[in-house]
Amino acid sequence: MEIDIEKLVNHIINDVKDPQVKQTSDSKPERFDTAGTMSQSSSTDDPCAGGMFDTVDQAILAAKKAQEKLFASTLKVRQEIITALREQLLPEVDEIARRAFEETGMGSLADKIKKNRLAIEKTPGVEDLTNSSRVITGDGGMTLYEYCPYGVIGSITPSTNPTETIINNSISMIAAGNSIYFSPHPGAKKCSAWLIRKMNQIISDVSGIDNLLVSIKAPSIEAAQEMMDHPEIKLLAVTGGPGVVSQAMHSGKKVIGAGAGNPPVLVDETANVGKAAQDIVDGASFDNNVPCFAEKNVIVVSAVAAELLTGMQAAGAYYISNPTEIEKIRKLTVTDKNTPNKKYVGRPAQKILEDAGVSYQGKPRLILIEADKNSPFAQLEMLMPVLPFIRVQNYEEGLATSLELEHGLHHTAIMHSRNVERLAQAARLMQTTIFVKNGPSYVGIGYQGEGPTTFTIATPTGEGPTTARTFARIRRCALTDGFSLR
Ligand code: NAD
């Protein structure tokens, strides 16, 4: 019996596809309005208010339908969605950053613009999947491995990078064929909801698919937990501190956990010390130190400590060694429970100095505290531009101190040295997901450096810097006999 493959495929696709969406490849998608007449896509007939729902269940079920439509369409449609997101979000990048900055009160507006731009421009799309398919051929036939969607992904996003994480995860996860339920930090709910609506509109206009991104109008910790337990959530991507990552691990689902860090930067006596000083100040003051990958501890071999300090002061660091002043900063920024004071997370160095009552000159963008490795400034992930300056006798002590302060989080470490053997040894022994040699920490996520970007760096669960293929299941398809050309 002869089978008309094309007819069969069309039949299956039309069965799965929402009858309201008719796929076209070169023009705007056509859809039927409620009266049954054909119209071009527009926001006014959007029944979902841009993906924002009252309940977790409604949102996830809508995202499930949307994912089925995406899965029934082509890779070309996914790529068109991503291209439209890049093109239409870029002119809005200042506004996106401004909303996040004003709502959270964290970081610096100029740096938030850079981070959002980076997410829009350098998050890989569909090519990350297509160039990673694998084929094995032999006498027995052919076996194919491909990266395929999970379905609806539950993505929990942080207050520190709210919008860039939504952009970065959306591009990666849509490229892999998924829809996404976003659970934003309640402290960033307005900018997140605004962005989700905007992105949904762009997606709807280009593909005719509504609700590929969903969330609820009033996000909360409880709603995030409800989402984690929902049977239609097939994968969790959690970008946040240790509490939420471990909560997700108890859900019984697969978790891509992008957790906390405490990155050390080690400077040895062979380093280009002037460059190291500039790089450390640039990296550690970027967005007022809220990025999880930013330098959090300066560890320097004492032979070059004075030179590094002078260089860092010239680059904009304010150094404090007076115990009374150190105590003033500690009292302000560390709570009685020995946790960072959230009021000062991501706040500018000058604001911290002023509120602590420490007088200063110039316009410092980083505070350097003379400290040892047991100080709270060293032990805690402070997420503010206050760094301990820790002197060590030699490289070996420096490496041991770096390992201790990274706390086995496997996140990020940075080293400045011209000794290739030491660089190689430290990179291997630190076992961090990102290791930066002779540069500011942010080159590790592709800012002013090579490689794609990510704002979801999967540390405890080991997937590493995420891209589309991280959010895809690997499936194997075996075909017997033939299809080998040898
Ligand atoms: P956070 O842990 O307070 O919140 C993160 C997200 O988890 C928010 O959406 C919050 O609402 C949710 N959440 C918190 N506790 C929860 C619980 N018990 N159940 C369900 N949901 C819960 O962190 P934050 O202050 O928003 O972000 C900063 C932290 O995130 C830092 O530790 C930083 O290192 C980390 N981070 C890691 C990465 C990475 O890629 N590895 C990226 C950004 C931030």
Residues whose N, C-alpha, C, O or C-beta is under 5 A from the ligand:
A	BS01	NAD	I156 T157 P158 S159 T160 S183 P184 H185 P186 I221 A224 Q225 T239 G240 G241 G243 V244 Q247 A258 G259 A260 G261 C292 F455 T456 I457
